[in-house]
Amino acid sequence: MKRIFIGSFIDSRVLKKHYTEIKKDLSGTLSCSWVKPENFHITYKFIGNVEEIKVEEIKDKLSNLNKEIEVQIVVKGIGIFPNIDQPRILYFKVEENPTLTDINKYVEDAMANLGFKREIKKFIPHITIARIKEVKVKPFLEKLKKYENTIFFKQKTITVDIIESILNPTGAIYKKLWKLI
């Protein structure tokens, strides 16, 4: 069994500097576990645990994405999920983009054809940077507002990959099982 998702890695070298600044700036306002920059990605579909034979079926269904895709990814601001009353995820915002939305729809349709349940929530492209345990709401919100219009990064191409998530005590390790290019 492999725990997998469909996603696109982001060039973490550029984002790492901003990530380090944000970690330092937010220290004291939240308790969290930080995502390693090499794990920065956009998720189109979390699949979960599947047998290796199913991974092959997924590869076949996604073969039309077997190319580098031109897209204007703009990473601007930081946000939280699900809301300020129960913040659980801190993330870099990725501006909405029709190409990313189309990829998500294609992946959702392909996975539904293989029997995987469709995601009910609206697709919001983002890059998770921390999993929040506790937060001091007022100072945290002030810090978030500071980054509201900051453009951190732009990327012009992506690949769509099947990624294995290997959980361990020091944090998840993400490994491309099959690069769709």
Salt bridges, closest charged atoms under 4 A:
ASP11 OD2 - ARG13 NH2 2.86
ASP25 OD1 - LYS143 NZ 2.81
ASP25 OD2 - LYS146 NZ 2.92
GLU52 OE2 - LYS2 NZ 3.61
GLU56 OE2 - LYS59 NZ 3.04
GLU57 OE1 - LYS54 NZ 3.35
GLU95 OE2 - LYS76 NZ 3.99
GLU96 OE2 - LYS122 NZ 3.08
GLU108 OE1 - LYS45 NZ 3.27
ASP109 OD2 - LYS105 NZ 2.84
ASP109 OD1 - ARG118 NH1 2.79
ASP161 OD2 - LYS176 NZ 3.82
GLU164 OE1 - LYS2 NZ 3.60
GLU164 OE1 - LYS175 NZ 3.83
